Amino acid sequence: MSVKDGDGTTSQDGKAYELQIYPRLSLETASCCILRVTKEATAASVIRDAAETLGLDTRKLYVLAEVKECGGEEWVLESTDLPVHRVLLWPRKAQEQHSQKEGFYFLLQERNHDGSIRYVHLPTVGNEQESKRLVARGFLPPQQEDLEDLCNLPVLNEDSILDNLRIRFQKKKIYTYAGSILIAINPFKFLPIYNPKYVKMYENHQLGKLEPHIFAIADVTYYAMLRKHINQCIVISGESGSGKTQSTNFLIHCLTALSQKGYASGVERTILGAGPVLEAFGNAKTANNNNSSRFGKFIQVNYLESGVVRGAVVEKYLLEKSRLVSREKNERNYHVFYYLLVGASEEERREFRLLQPEEYFYLKQENFMIEDADDLRHDFERLQQAMEMVGFLPATKRQIFSVLSAILYLGNVTYSQKSSGREEGLDVGPPEVLSTLSDLLKVKEEPLVEALTKRKTVTVNDKLILPYSHSEAITARDSMAKSLYSALFDWIVLRINHALLNKKDMEESVSCLSIGVLDIFGFEDFETNSFEQFCINYANEQLQYYFNQHIFKLEQEEYQAEGITWHNIDYTDNVGCIHLISKKPTGLLYLLDEESNFPHATDKTLLAKFKQQHQQNHYFVPTPVMEPAFVILHFAGKVKYQIKDFREKNTDHMRPDIVALLRSSDRAYVRQLIGMDPGAMFRWGIIRASIRALAAFNEAGRRWAAKTAGVVRPNSRVPLGELQRSNVPIERMYRDMHAQIINSIKDLQLDGEDPRKLLQSWGRLRFPRHVLQKNKNPKTRQLIPKNLLDTRSLKYVVGLHDRTTKSLLHLHKKKRPPSISAQFQTSLSKLLETLGKAEPFFIRCLRSNCLRRCK
């Protein structure tokens, strides 16, 4: 596809777009059809134009499918979908004219009258099944070169398992079974085995009847849910760069395709847009992976008992906030910062006060160079298109980018000791950074400086204001940046869940089933391991215990209960390691919380307490006395953790005085990010929008009346007698409406601000009678997405998913906010409770020995 300016059919943005459409029909037609369309062209209009261009029978039914990789997934578009919007999410080079073998094009296919798609040249599986049947009956010798199921190996040891996996991988067979467990090896390249023909081929087949495939796991999970009426879950595990996120995408595609019988559902389309958004804000380049997810997610797809998708929920776990302010060598900050700084237009650069990446302290690193500028610019366009698909309005996108710019400027705030007089404290600067930061956050500069340099402490009798030391000030500055970014990420997840919500979910009488897909961070062991790796590896210990319970313990207990002769298999039970970390009252996490609450505790005293309590524990490996580290024997091996910053990272919530500062912002979006009640913030936003709409309507009416009457009236002064004579009914109507609005919001308080002041500052509105009569049913453009207008649905979404930055929501209470580890344990317990109510399937992702990094 290419973009044209000027002549021909153009979009509202002044561009025309060329779509490459390849017909896949039973009749012989032209090999390719190129259409020039507008950005607003629907799939139905594109199909109609393509059929006319190719001379097809217009009485037949056709569908348009998006193909990203040649021979890969085919996303069937509904009639109202906008193909150009899909194309804008493609890589930059794919938007230029290219050959079909390079992928990224559209297919035109015939549709049957029952709604199914008529596939041509569907792969035959009869010969393969017949061969397997003859082998099973002993008429053909078994093929020993490679086996689809590792359980069938004649000799089962590490060497035979690795040999079998290597032979299959060299044949481009990346999937292998180990019983009901699927092993997936990341090939670091695309294989053409994911299009709808494969979804159809694996549909309703018993596991193991066909070649191992991730679609087989999705299919068995889906039909097990329908047959047993029990929730199902798929747990995906593996190290960073092993392909977990891509495997999740394949599963979601197949699960929704099975539900819709070939048609992309609204849930899938929303997830399609949500993917690039979450990736931009939650992924980063690491030493081993150019696109590493720095958070865990659990996607739960909800179904009616008939098997039709009804909605979905996305839950996130433990965003790596420390990456925002510091990273290891050769690693980057989150993608979105580089997208914004390289891809923003000149107008956006002026609006958000953007600098070059190397001018920001939070982005500085040794030998830093932007070598992929063209790709970053395209990724920024792709991000904006994806945000639009999820439902973010242009104004909302600008507010998000403004907050991102403010976070970067926070890193450029510097401190120095006061050099004049006896006054203690710090000088903060540079002045231009503080001024810009004040403008971006819409807060006053004086309280901003005070919040960045002084701590407010409330005692029983007094309120103390104490200056920060240099290290404390830097910690407060970084804490503000991390908390702002975390709150922004939480807000984005909340909006995505709101877009995914089906209102029937709120009706308790509607029975539903679900399939959950868990894509969580893999076990990590780096040169330097800190608090984040400690939490990640604890989560993996819990998932390993869950795996052991279902694969070994519960299965063997069932065999014994049924009287089957069985010799129990010994397996490594990791419950001792879990108790070391999380058992009350001496688990490492509880000792960490204790030390985090002591004002004079240090990392050194924390390490001493760890060693004192667990020096005899088999899973706690001793380290030299002077080394600031401890070692834990995990199920996957020993890992050494550096104790530095454990306490700081565990109490990484926003300081109350900084929260108070941000709540005083003149920008509603900033106040919304750290608001105590998302529902109240949402209601207040609707009221503000309604008031502004009424004011705009009144002003437009006055101007129109003045223009048609040929008289320029004073701005706000109309003789009282004239009003009483001409507008008595209208004035009475307005007074009643005004009273109703005032009465409905009289109890709504927002950070001490009374919303009625906004109404009372108007004075009296004047609606010309003839304007009201001619506009009884005005058709105004809906600026707020309809599915986001329901406060009840917002409350439901807030109740569904557990925010991991709850500390922001509890600062108005006297109780100390929960620590990061406590929040993580709570969300992890909730996840395990959900998994415990479902039947699990397991996918283990492995990295191949390719030298090429995952993109």
N, C-alpha and C positions, 0 to 999 in steps of 0.2 A: 504494500500500500504506500502511496506517496501523497504528499500534500501540495495542492496547487493554490496560487493566489491569483486574484483578478478575474479573468473571463470564466464563463461557464456557471454552472449551478454552485452556489456558495452557501456556507452556513452563516449563522448569525455572527460567528467570530471572524468572518471574511475569508474563510478557507473552504476549499473543496477537497474531498478525500476520494482516493481510488481504492476500491476493494477488489482483491483477486479471488474469484470464485471458481472452484473446480467442480464440475458436475460428476457425480458418481451414480449413474443411472444404468438401467438395463439396456437402454437404447444408445446407439452411437451418436455422440454430439461433439461439439468443439471441445478441445482439451481444457480451455480456460476462458473465462468471461470476466472482463474488467469493466467495472461500473464506477462512474463518478457520482458520488452522493453527498448529501449534507450531513452534518454532525447529528441532526435531529431525525434522520431517516430511520424508520423502524424496520425490523426484520421482514415484516409482511410486505412493505413496499419494495425492499431489495429483492425478495423472492419473485415478486410480480415483474419487476424490471428484468431480472435475470432470465425468467421463463420466456419473456417476449424476445429478448436478445438472442437466446438459444433456439427459438422457434419450437418450444415445447407445448404440449397439450395443456392448455390453461384450465381444462376441466379437472385435471388430476390435482392431488394435494402434494405439496412439497414442504420440506423443512430446511433450515439453514443451520449448519453446525460449525462452530469455531474449532480449529485444530491448531494447537500450539507447536507440537513436534510431529514431523511426518510419521504417520502410523501410530500416533499417540492418542491421548484422550480427545474425545470429541464432545464439546459442550453444546448441546442442542439449544438453540435460542427460541424463545417464545415469540409470538407475533408482535408483541409490544416492546421487545428488547431493542436496544440501539446498538447495532454492530460497530459503529465507529467508536463508541465508548469502550468497547472491548479492545479494539485495536490500540487505543491510546494507552493501554496497560502493557502492550508488548514492548520488547527491547527496541532500542533506537534503530538498529539496522533492519529489523523486521518490518518497519514502517515504510521502507523503500521497496521498489519492485525487486523481486527475487524469485528464484526457481522454487518449485513445489518441494523438492527434496530438502530444502533448508527449513521447512516448516512454516508455521504462522500464516494460515490462509483460511478460507471458508469453503465448506463442502455444501453442495446442493444435492439433497437426497429426496427420494419419493417416499410419501407417507401413505400407509394403508388407511382404510376407512375406520378401522377400530382404534386409530391413534398410534399404532406401533410403526416403527420405521422399517422400510423394506431394504434390508442389507443385501448387497450383491457381493459375490465371491466370499461368502462367510467361511472362515477356516473350518475344514472338516476334521472331526475328532474320532470318526468311526473306526478308522484303521488302527489308531493308537489304542482305543478301548478294546478292540478285538485282539490285538497283540497281547495286552495285559491279561485278558481273559484266558488266552491260550497258555500264557506263562503260568498263571495261577492253577490251571488244570494239569500242568505238567507236559503239555504237548510241545512247548518250546522251551529251550534252556533260558534261564534268567540272564539278563545282561549285567555283568559285574563291573563294567567300566566305571559307571557312576550310578549311585542310588538316590532316588528322590526322597527317601526317608532314612535318616541316620540309624533308626532303630533296626533296620534290616541289614546292617553291616554284619558280615560273618564274624569279624573280630572288632570288638568295640573298645578302642582306646584313643588317646589323644592324636597319635599319628594317623590312624585310619580315618578319623573324623576330619582332620585338616586336609588329608589327601583327597578325600571325597569332595569337600567343599572347593578345593583348588581346581580339580578336574571340571566340576560343573561351572565354576566361574569362568574358566578359560573357554567354555562353550557358550558363554553369555547366558548361563542359567544361574541367575543371582539368588533364586529362592530355593530353599531346601527345608523339608520338614524334619522335626525331631518329635515324632508322635503328633500331637495336636499343636505343637509350638512351631512357629514359622521363623526360620533364620533368613535374614535379608542382608546381602553384602552390597555395599554402596559401590557401583561401578564408576562413579564420577563422570558419567555420560548418560545420555538418554537412550533408552531401548524402546522400540516400537511395539510395546505389549500392553498398552493401557487404554486402547480406544473402546468404544461401546461394543464392538464385536466380541471382545474378551469378556466384558460384563455379561453379555448374553450367553457366551459359551460356558461360563462357570455358574450360571444361574441355576439354583436348586440342585446342585450336585453334591454328593457326599465327599467329605474331605479325603483326599488321596486318590480319587478316581482319575483326576487329570493332573497334568504337570503342576508342581507347587507354584502358587501365585498369591499375591496379597489380596486379589479379588476373591479368591476362594475363601479366605478368612472372613472377609466382609460378608460374603454370601451365606456362609454357615452361621455366622452371628445373627444376621437378619432373620433367617428362617427359623433359627432356634428361639429367637424372641417371639415370633408369631406362633410357633407351635406350642411352646411351653408357657407362654404368657409370663415370662420372667425377664427382668431387665438384664442386659448384657453389657460387657465392657471389654475393650481391647487395650492392653497395657503394652506400650512401645518403650523399649529401653535400649541403651547403647551409649557409647562415648560421643563426645562432640565431633561432628563431621561424619557420623555414620549413616545419615539419611533419615533421621527420625521425623523431621518436619515434612519432608517430601512424602514419606510413607503415610503420614497423617492426611495430607492432601489427597492422595490416591484413595484412601479409605473413605473420606467424606464424599468424594466424587462418586464412588461406587455405591455407597449406602443411599445417597439421595437418588441416584440413577435407578436403583432397584425399586425404590418407592414410587418414582414417577414413570417407570417403564419407558425410559428413553428421553424424558424431558427434564431439563434443568428446573429445579424448584426455586421459589423465592429465597428459601434458606440458603441454598447453594450459591445463588447469585450474591447474596449479602456476604457470605463467608468469602466468596471470591474477591469482593472489595475489601473485606476486613483483613485478609491476609497481608497485602502490601502495607496496610496501615500499621498493624502490629509488628510487622517485620521492620519497618522504618524506625519505630520508636523503641523496639525491644531487642533488636539484633545489632551485632557489632562485629568488626573484623578482629579475630584473635590470632595467636601464633599458629594455630592448627586449622583454622576454618575462617574463610573470608566472610561467611554469613552465619555466624554462630548465634543461636537463640540464648539470650541472657536472662530468660525467665521460663517457667514451666507453665503449661496450659492444659486444661481438661475441657474438651468440647463434648457436650451432651446433646445428642440429637433426639428429639422427642417424636413419638409416633402415635397415631391413633391405633386402636386394636385392629383396624383393617390394613395397617401397614403403610398408611400415607403419612408423610412428614408433616408435623404440625408446628414445629418451632425448634429452637436450639438455645443453649446457654454456653457462654465461654467463661471459664474461671482461670485466673492467673495466679502464679505462685512465685514469691521471692524474686522480684526484679532486682538485678545487681546494681544498686544505687551507687556503690563506691566507684564504679567505672566512670561515672560522671566527672569525678575530680582527680582520679589517679588510675594509671594502668601500667601493665608490664611493658617491657620494651617490644617494639614492633607490633603493638596493638593499637586499635583506634577507639574513639568514643562511639556513641550510638550513631547509626547511619544518618538519622534525620538532620543532624547538625551540618554534615557535609552536603547533603542534598540541598538544604536551604541556602547555605553560603555560596555554593557554586551555581545553583540553578535559579536563584531569584532574579527577577527582572530589575532594571534600574529603578523603576518606581518603587518596587518592594524593598530594594536596598536602602532607599531613602526613608521609606516609612518605618522600617524596623531597625534603622541605624546600623546596618551590617558592615562588618570589616572583613578582611581576608582571614582565612582559617588560621594562619600562622600568627596572627595578632592576638589570639585568645589564649589565655593561660591554660584553660581547661582542655584545649586542643593541641597544645604544644607537645612535641616529642622529638627525639633525636633523629636527624636526617629526614625530617618530614617533607614529603612532596606529594602533590596531587597529580597523579599520572593518568587518572581516569575521569578527567573533567567532563568529557562528552557524555560518558555513561551516567555520571552524577546528575548532569542537567536533565537527561532523559528520565532518570529515576525520580527527580523532583516533580516533573510533569505527571509521571505515572502515579506518584503519591497523591497529588491533588485530584486526579481523576478517581482514584480509589476512595478518597475521602468523600467525594461527591456521591459515589455509589452507596456509601454507608449512610449518607444523609446529612453530612456536614454542610452548612450553608457557607457562602463565600465570606460573610462577616465572621463566622466562627473560625474558619481557617486562618483569617488574619489575626484573630485574637490568640490562637494557638502559636502562630509564628512569632507574635510579639512576646509571648511568655518565654519561648525558646531563646530569643535574642536577649531577654533580660537575664536568663540563667547564665548565658555565656558572659555577659558583662559582669555578673557577680564574681566570676573568677578573676577579673581584672582589677577588683578592689584591693588596694594595698594598705598596709599599716606601718606606722613608724612611731617611736616614742616621742612624746611631747618634749620639746627642747626649751620651752620658755617657762620661767618661774618655778614654783614648787608644785604646780598642779600635776596630779597624777593622771595617767590615762594614755590614750593613743590618738594620734592624728590619722585620719583616714582620707584616702584620695584614690586616684587623681580627681580633681573637681569635675572634669568633663565626663568621667565615667559615672560619678554619682548623679550628675544632672541627667544623663541619658537613662540611667537606671530608674530614676524618679519618674521620668516621662513615660517609659515603657510600662511600668507597673502602676502609673497614675497614683503615686503616693507623694506626700510632701517630703522635701529633701531633709529637713531638720529632724523629724522623727525617724527617717531612714538611717541617718548617720548615728543617731542615739541607739537604735536597735542593733546596729553593727558594731558598736564600741562599748556598750554598757549592758549590764544585767540587772533586771529588776527583781528584787526578792521581797516577798510579803511575809512579815512576821505577825505575831499576835497583836502588837501595839503599833507597829509602824511599817512603812514601805521603804526599803533600802534600795539605792541605786549605786551599784558598784562597777568600777571600770574593769573591762576584760584585760587579762594579760595578752601578750602578742599571740601566743599559741591558742588561747581560748577564743580570741577574736577570729582567727583563721578557721577554727573548728565551727564557730557559730555561722560564719559566712558560708562554708561548705555545706553545713547542715541545712541552711536555708535553700541552697541550690538543689540539693538532693531531695529534700522534702517537696519542693515545688515540682520537680520533674516526676517524682513518684505520684503526687496527687494528679498531675496532668495525665499520666499513663492510666491511673485508675479511672479517671473521668472518661477517657477514650474507650476503655473496656465497658464502662457503664453504658455509654451511648451505643456501642456495638450490640450489647445485649438488648437494649431497648429496640433497636432496629430488627433484631432476630425474634423478638417476642411475638407470639400469636396470642391474641386476646382470649382465645378459648382456654389458654393455660390458666387463666384466673378463675375459671369456673370449676369448682370442686367436683361437680357432678360428671365432668368429662373424664373418663378413664383413659390413661395413656401408659405407654411403655417407652423405654429409652435404651439407646446404645451410647455408651461413653467411650471416647477415645482419649487416652492419656499420653501426651507428648511432654515428658518431663526431662529435665537436665540429667545427663548421664554421670556416672561416677567420675570424679576429677582428682588428678594427682599431678600438680605442676611443680616447678622448681620452688615457687613460693606459694604456700597454701595459707589462706586466711579464714576469716569468719564465714565468708560466702561458701567456700569449699566445704567447711565443717557442716553447714546446714544442708548443702546439696548432698553430701555423702550420707548424712543421717537420713535424708529422704530416701536415698537408694537402699539403705539398710532396711527401712520399713517395707519398701517394695520387694526386696529380696525375701524378707520374712513372709510377706503375702504370697509370693511365688512358691516358697517352700511349703506353706500350708496347703495350697491347692494342688500342687503337683505331686508332693510326697505324702504328707501327713494325712490329709483328708481322704486321698485316694486309697491309701493302704488301710485306713480304718474301715472304709467301705468294703474292701475286699474281705477283711476279717469278719465284718458283720454278715456278709453273704455266705460265709463258710468256704471261701475259695482258698485252696492250699497256696500259701504265699510266704516267701522269705523276705522279711522287711529289708528295704534298701537303706543303708546308712547314708545320711547326708549331713552337711555342715549346718548346724543350727546356730543362727546368729543372734538369738534372743539375749545372750550375755552382753554383746556389744550394744544392743538397743538399750538395755538396762543401764549400762555404764553412762550412756549419753542422756537418757531421759527419765530414769526412775526416780521418784521422790523418795527422800528429800536430798539425796547426795549426788544425783545425776549431774553431769557436767553442765547441762543447760540451766539447772536450778542453782548451782553454785555460781554460774555466770550472772544470773539475775540478782543474787544476793550481793555480789561484789559491785554490780552496776549501781546498786542503791546506796552503797557506802560512799560518802563524799570524799574520804581520804584514801580510798582503795586505788591501786594501780595495777597495771598488767602484771607486774612482778608478784604482788600479793595474790592475784588471781591464780597464777601458775603455781605458787606455793600451796594454795588451798587444793588445787587439782591433785598435786602430788601427795599431799598429806592424806587425802581421803581415799585415793585409789592406787597407792604404790604397790599393793599386793594383788591388784586386779590383773588377770591374765591378758585382758584386751588393752590395758594401759601400759605402754612400753616405756621404761625409764629412759631419760636423756641425761647428758652431762649437767652438772649442777649449774654451771654458768650459761648454758645455752637457753635462750628465751623461746623455747618450743616444747611441744609434747607430741607423742606418737600414739596413734590408735591402730590396733589390728582390726581392720575391716574385713568383710567377707571377700573383698577383692584384693586384699593385701594391706601392707603397712603404709600409712600416710603420715607425714610430719607436718604439723600445723604451727605457724609462727604466732605467738601469743599477742604480738603487737596489734593494737587497735581493736582487740576483741570487745572490750568494754564500751569503747566509743561507738562502734558499729551497732552494738546491741541496744543502745539508747538513742538511736539516730532519729529522734522525732523533732519536729519544729518547735523552737522555743516559744513560750507563751507571748513574749513581747513582740516577736516577729509575726506571730499569728495575728495579734492585735493590729500591728502595722498594716498587714495585707488586708485585713477586714475593713480598714479605713480607706481602701483604694477607691478612686472614683470610677474605676473600670469594673463593671458588674461581673465580668468573666473571672477576674482575679478573685473577687469575693466568693464567687461560686465554687472555685477550686478548693477553697479551704472552709466552705460553709459547713455548719454543723448538721444541717438537715437538707439533703438533696431535694426532697419533696417540697419543702418550704421555698427553697431557692427557685425551683421550677415554677411554682404557683406565682411567686413574685415576678418572674420573668414574663409570664403570660399577662399579668396585670399591667406591667410596664408597656408591653407591646400593644395591649388593647387601648391604653390611655394615649399612646403616641398615635395609634391609628385614628382615634376619635379626633385628636387635635389636628392631624393632617387633613382629615375629611372636612373639618370645620373651616380650615384655612383655604382649602381648595374651593369650597362652596362660596366663601366670601369673595374670592377673586373672580370666580365665574359670574356671580351676581353683579359685581361692580363692572365687569367687562360688558355684560349684556345690557345693563342699564345705562351705560355711558357715563356713569358718575363714579368718581374716585372717592370712596367713603373714608372717613378717619379710621385709623387702625383699630382702636378699641372704644371710641366714644360715640355712642348712639343715644339720642335723646330718650329719656325714660318713657315719655308719653308715646313716642313712636313705637317703642318696644311693646308697651302695654296694649296699644291698639292693634298691632299687626301680628304679634307673636305670642299672644297669651297662651293658646293651646300648646305651642311648641315649648315655651318656657316652662309650663307646668309639667310637660313630659320630661324635659331635661332635669328639672328639680327632683322628680321622682326617681329617675335613673341615677342621678348623682347621689341621692340618699341611699339607694340600694347598694351602690358600689362602696360608699363610705361605711355602711353598716357591715358589709361582708368582709372588709379588711381591717376593721377597727381593732381586732385582737391579734393581728399579724405584726410581730415585731422582728426586724432583721438587723442584728448587730446594733440595737438601740435606735434604729431609724424608724420613724413612723411613716408608712407608705402614704398615709392620708395627706401628708404635706405636699406630695407631688400633685394631688388633685386640687388641694386648696390654693396652690400657687397660680392656678389658671386664671382665676376670676370667673366670669360667666361666659359660657360658650354661646354663639349665635348661629342657628341653623336657618338659612332662608327657606321660607315655606315652599317655593317653587322648586328648589333643589331637592328637598326631601320628597316632594311629590313625583319628580321625574326619576328618582333613584330609589324606588321602593325595593327593588330586587337587584342591587348592583352586583356585577360579577367582578369581584376583586381577586387578584392573584394571591394564592395561598403561599405565604413565605415560610411558614413553619410546617415541616412534614406532618401529615395527619397522624401517623403512628406515634408521634412524640407529643401530641396534644393532650394525652390522657394522664392525669396525675395518678390515677389508680394503677395504671400500668407501670409508671415509674416506681411507685412504692413496691410493687411486686418484684421488679427487677432488683431493686436495692436489697430486698429481703432474700433474694435468691442467692446472690453471690457474696462471698465473704471478703471484704476489702482488707488487704494486708497493711494498709496504712491507717488503721483505726485510731491511732494516736491522735490524728488530726481532729477526730470527731469527739474526743473526750477531754479536750483542754478546758472546757468550761466547768468541768467537775473538779472537786477537790482531790479525788483519787488520782494517784500517779498513772500516767498513760501506760498501757502494756508495752513490754519490751518487744524488740523485733523478733527475738527467738520465741517469745510467748505467742505472738501473732502467728508466726510460722507453724508452731506446734498445733495451734487451734485450726488453722486452715488445712494442715496435713491430716489431722484427726478427722475433720469433716470429709476430706477426700477418701480416706480409708474406710470411713463409715459408708460412703456411697458405693465404693468398690465392693464392700462386704455384702451389700444387698444385691449384687449382680453376679452372673456367671461369667468368669473371665476367660479370655483368650490372650495368648502372649505372642509378641513379635520381638525378636532380638535382632537389632541392627548392628552390623559390623563394618568397620572401615577396611577397604581393600588395601593392598600394598602399592597402590598407585602413588606416584610422586606429586601428581596434580592435586591442587587444593580444591575443596568443595566450594562452589560458587552459589 
